[in-house]
Amino acid sequence: MTFAHNALAPPRSSFATFLLSALLLLSAVTSLPALAATEGHVSEVNLVLPDLADTALVSFFGGISGWTLLSYGLLVAVGGLTFGAVIYRRIRRLPVHRSMAEISELIYETCKTYMITQGKFLLILQALTAVIMIGYFYFVQQLAASEVATILAFSVIGIAGSFGVAWFGIRINTLANSRTAFASLAARPYQIYAIPITSGISIGMLLISTELLIMLCIMLFIPASLAGKCFIGFAIGESLGAAALRIAGGIFTKIADIGSDLMKIEFGIQEDDARNPGVIADCAGDNAGDSVGPTADGFETYGVTGVALITFIMLAVPEPAVQVQLLVWLFAMRVMMIVASAISYFGNQMLARRLYGDKQRFNFEAPLTSLVWITSLVSLVITFIVSYLLMGQFAVNGRAYADLWWQLSLIITLGTLAGAIIPEVVKIFTSTNSKHVREVVTASEAGGASLNILSGLVAGYFSAFWIGVIIVGLMSGSYLLSQYELTAVINPDSAKAAMMAAVFSFGLVAFGFLGMGPVTIAVDSYGPVTDNAQSVYELSMIEQVPDVAAEVKRDFGFDVDFTSAKFLLEENDGAGNTFKATAKPVLIGTAVVGATTMVFSIVMLLTGGLTENLDKLSLLHPPFLLGLVAGGATIFWFSGASTQAVSTGAYRAVEFISTHIRLDVVVKASPKDSKKVVEICTIYAQKGMFNIFMAVFFGTLACAFIEPFFFIGYLISLAIIGLYQAVFMANAGGAWDNAKKIVETEMHAKGTDLHTASVVGDTVGDPFKDTASVAMNPIIKFTTLFGLLAVEMAVGLQAQGQQGVVIALAALFLIVNLVFVFRSFYGMRILAKKATV
């Protein structure tokens, strides 16, 4: 008996639709009349940066120009890159048994193949995005071909940056996983903690340093008239890369995870059983979803938030001297972010070694928690010191504003504290020590999978409420602080200044969220290493290696303890699950708070610098209200479409694994079967990502062309509803995940009905926490950034009397959007098996 696998065919019809859409779009754009920037409207792509080298405008520390001061930041960025490289070499040189090294290299080779495949997809998506960018910058803005090429080059650099840091992340993580697994044999928990956090901080330092280096180069070396446009191109590129890698990685990892986990129920085997063909795909998925996606997302988050603040300063502040002071201060804060994280990491490691270095057991969450809080406090202190040094003597037109430095510092501090407070709140709902998570376990004992799922949903709902309360409180505090000296200096028009100061303060809160960037990435990257370490241990079959105890004693100088090793690896994986969960709301929160600043740029465009059409930013303007409704609908479509891709792919993976697993005749799954599972995961990740991204791409164009204020409402709704949906899904999934971990590690109940219930809950939570929720962040920001270009094209056409063209293009874009929306569900359905004799 054979089964039809039509779903595994390459998505040729999708590519045909894509190519047809690209041709239609290109012909539409290139046939437009040349449009000058609409008179009276402000556009961030037309902004000219101030001369940072002009000491007549502003000087620092007795005569140093802003350009010279920021150039020192290049040295810090290079230092951060060097730090990442040194740690990489140190991780690579750590001791590891050959059987474990072989498994980690196999995982890396699988990840490498996946990354190459995704890289090719990114080039296709970049080609489509480039059509719009060329149409806008060349035909609408009438820039020279060389300038358009420079902007496109920075767009490619943005994609390459997201892709490159993601590749570095999987490489060092796949080295650290085998070293962590090997360290567990000595039953010394400190090393099991130290290796993953060391690899994580190397990723964080390299990521932030790369981002800073690129942005400083744009600021310092690109002509002032072109720099703003290059920032936009760079931000669009990194958002494109992050969105695609987040979506595809989330789909890949959860197909593999669910396919592998369900075998535990069907065949009663252990997790990471070497006979299970899905385990290698699961290990690769841990990196694709929990390393590649978050790393690319983090790179994009730090870049886009910075670009939003830079463009806001240029839009809202008319005085060049104030622009220079704010820009230099902003970049100085970004430089000190790297310094603060390095100081905190080394200090925390010294403290952790003293407290836990000789202990036989400790709570793995404790040193991670102290690292977050130490970094938060160090960042807070450095923020006030640097702000005082740079802005303590702040003056405009001879008038001093002696309190501005500490008011701005307090606003950033609200965000920095959020980077520590939000993880603590998330742990209340997702940690293995959480009462909510233990309630999920208790409910499962009596009610099985049904009450397990309901209890997890409750945890997710409550967590979304409290995260929302915290964000509202932080933004309210920043608003109140902004209404003092910031209002006085940001704009001479007092009516506009109060509004602009509030928006700027919201952006600074998002900036503060990211104030300990390398550490946020480090604790997030901790998870995929700990998860893989368990798998490497089992797949290496280290316990069956002949005379392995004597070999390890001879070559590495310690006695092995297999029982303690497995227990410690499982415990550490629980800590990894918790801190993966804590990083998600921080990144999601920046998308929402930062989107406020980016949306303001579009509002400035549509209102002629807040001088007209203000009545259309109202619920009484029907298109604005309809946009709010449309944005919410898009969030729920996205949640369903991404989960649909996981469900269908997991169905095919389970179908294949269950018919090819050989428990009685082999000790390891064949490489051929393992590669087939990876192929299934890759195919559905590509199909799902392509359909979703194309729907987002053309949906953005459609909404921007339907009506400009409809688009504003759409963006606002997308951000706010997306925040709550993402936090709810992420934390519900985290609760289910660690409930299963409690059943396995504390209760030792593997193979029982309780374990089956917890596995079912975990597989429901998998696409919640690692697919749908986490990809909303880059989707929100890509839509906002890309929409800047689209809405300006629409406004320009209307100004030229081309209303018919606008309506026609809106209809075209909407039709193509709905084609891909349709495909994201009905082209990805789970079809019944068709048996043939």
QUIDASUL-V67358 format. One record per backbone hydrogen bond with DSSP energy under -0.5 kcal/mol. CO is the residue of the C=O (numbers start at 1). NH is the residue of the N-H. Records with the same first field share a line. If there is no record, write none. Layout:
BEGIN
CO=NH, NH
END
This chain:
BEGIN
2=836
5=8
6=9
10=12
11=15
12=16
13=17
14=18
15=19
16=20
17=21
18=22
19=23
20=24
21=25
22=26
23=27
24=28
25=29
26=30
27=31
29=32
34=36
38=41
43=46
44=47
47=49
50=52
51=54
52=66, 67
53=55
54=57, 58
60=64
64=60
65=69
66=70
67=71
68=72
69=72
70=73, 74
71=74, 75
72=75, 76
73=77
74=78
75=79
76=80
77=81
78=82
79=83
80=84
81=85
82=86
83=87
84=88
85=89
86=90
87=91
88=92
89=93
91=94
97=100, 101
98=102
99=103
100=104
101=105
102=106
103=107
104=108
105=109
106=110
107=111
108=112
109=113
110=114
111=115
112=116
113=117
114=118
115=119
116=120
117=121
118=122
119=123
120=124
121=125
122=126
123=127
124=128
125=129
126=130
127=131
128=132
129=133
130=134
131=135
132=136
133=137
134=138, 139
135=139, 140
136=140, 141
137=143
139=35
144=148
145=149
146=150
147=151
148=152
149=153
150=154
151=155
152=156
153=157
154=158
155=159
156=160
157=161
158=162
159=163
160=164
161=165
162=166
163=167
164=168
165=169
166=170
167=171
168=172
169=173
170=174
171=175
172=176
173=177
175=179
176=180
177=181
178=182
179=183
180=184
182=185
183=186, 188
184=187
185=561
187=189
188=191, 192
189=193
190=194
191=195
192=196
193=197
194=198
195=199
196=200
197=201
198=202
199=203
200=204
201=205
202=206
203=207
204=208
205=209
206=210
207=211
208=212
209=213
210=214
211=215
212=216
213=217
214=218
215=219
216=220
217=221, 222
218=222
223=226, 227
224=49, 228
226=230
227=231
228=232
229=233
230=234
231=235
232=236
233=237
234=238
235=239
236=240
237=241
238=242
239=243
240=244
241=245
242=246
243=247
244=248
245=249
246=250
247=251
248=252
249=253
250=254
251=255
252=256
253=257
254=258
255=259
256=260
257=261
258=262
259=263
260=263, 264
261=264, 265
262=266
263=267, 269
264=268
270=273
273=276
274=669
275=277, 662
276=279
278=282
279=283
280=284
281=285
282=286
283=287
284=288
285=289, 290
286=290
287=291, 292
288=293
291=295
292=296
293=297
294=298
295=299
296=300
297=301
298=302
299=303
300=304
301=305
302=306
303=307
304=308
305=309
306=310
307=311
308=312
309=313
310=314
311=315
312=316
313=317
316=318
318=320
319=323
320=324
321=325
322=326
323=327
324=328
325=329
326=330
327=331
328=332
329=333
330=334
331=335
332=336
333=337
334=338
335=338, 339
336=340
337=341
338=342
339=343
340=344
341=345
342=346
343=347
344=348
345=349
346=350
347=351
348=352
349=353
350=354
351=355
352=356, 357
353=357
356=359
362=364
363=366, 367
364=368
365=369
366=370
367=371
368=372
369=373
370=374
371=375
372=376
373=377
374=378
375=379
376=380
377=381
378=382
379=383
380=384
381=385
382=386
383=387
384=388
385=389
386=390
387=391
388=392
391=394
394=401
396=399
398=400
399=396
401=404
403=407
404=408
405=409
406=410
407=411
408=412
409=413
410=414
411=415
412=416
413=417
414=418
415=419
417=420, 421
418=422
420=424
421=425
422=426
423=427
424=428
425=429
426=429, 430
427=431
428=436
431=434
434=438
435=439
436=440
437=441
438=442
439=443
440=444
441=445
442=446
443=447
444=448
447=450, 451
448=452
449=453
450=454
451=455
452=456
453=457
454=458
455=459
456=460
457=461
458=462
459=463
460=464
461=465
462=466
463=467
464=468
465=469
466=470
467=471
468=472
469=473
470=474
471=475
472=476
473=477
474=478
475=479
476=480
477=481
478=482
479=483
480=483
481=484
482=487
484=488
485=489
486=490
487=491
492=494
493=497
494=498
495=499
496=500
497=501
498=502
499=503
500=504
501=505
502=506
503=507
504=508
505=509
506=510
507=511
508=512
509=513
510=514
512=515
514=517
516=519, 520
517=521
518=522
519=523
520=524
521=525
522=526
523=527
524=527, 528
525=529
526=530
527=531
528=532
529=533
530=534
531=535
532=536
533=537
534=538
535=539
536=540
537=541, 542
538=541
541=544
542=545
545=548
547=551
548=552
549=553
550=554
551=555
552=556, 557, 558
553=557
561=565
562=566
563=567
564=568
565=569
566=570
567=571
568=572
569=573
570=574
571=575
572=576
573=577
574=578
575=579
576=580
577=581
578=582
579=583
580=584
581=585
582=586
583=587
584=588
585=589
586=590
587=591
588=592
589=593
590=594
591=595
592=596
593=597
594=597, 598
595=599
596=600
597=601
598=601, 602
599=603
600=604
601=605
602=606
603=607
604=42, 609
605=608
607=611, 612
613=616
614=617
616=618
618=621
620=622
621=624, 625
622=626
623=627
624=628
625=629
626=630
627=631
628=632
629=633
630=634
631=635
632=636
633=637
634=638
635=639
636=640
637=641
638=642
639=643
640=644
641=645
642=646
643=647
644=648
645=649
646=650
647=651
648=652
649=653
650=654
651=655
652=656
653=657
654=658
655=659
656=660
657=660, 661
661=663
662=666
670=674
671=675
672=676
673=677
674=678
675=679
676=680
677=681
678=682
679=683
680=684
681=685
682=686
683=687
684=688
685=689
686=690
687=691
688=692
689=693
690=694
691=695
692=696
693=697
694=698
695=699
696=700
697=701
698=702
699=703
700=704
701=705
702=706
703=707
707=711
708=712
709=713
710=714
711=715
712=716
713=717
714=718
715=719
716=720
717=721, 722
718=722
719=723
720=724
721=725
722=726
723=727
724=728
725=729
726=730
727=731
728=732
729=733
730=734
731=735
732=736
733=737
734=738
735=739
736=740
737=741
738=742
739=743
740=744
741=745
742=746, 747
743=749
749=752, 755
752=756
753=757
754=758
755=759
756=760
757=761
758=762
759=763
760=764
761=765
762=766
763=767
764=768
765=769
766=770
767=771, 772
768=773
771=775
772=776
773=776
774=777
775=779
776=780
777=781
778=782
779=783
780=784
781=785
782=786
783=787
784=788
785=788, 789
786=790
787=791
788=792
789=793
790=794
791=795
792=796
793=797
794=798
795=799
796=800
797=802
798=801
802=806
803=807
804=808
805=809
806=810
807=811
808=812
809=813
810=814
811=815
812=816
813=817
814=818
815=819
816=820
817=821
818=822
819=823
820=824
821=825
822=825, 826, 827
823=827
825=828
829=831
833=835
834=4
836=2
END
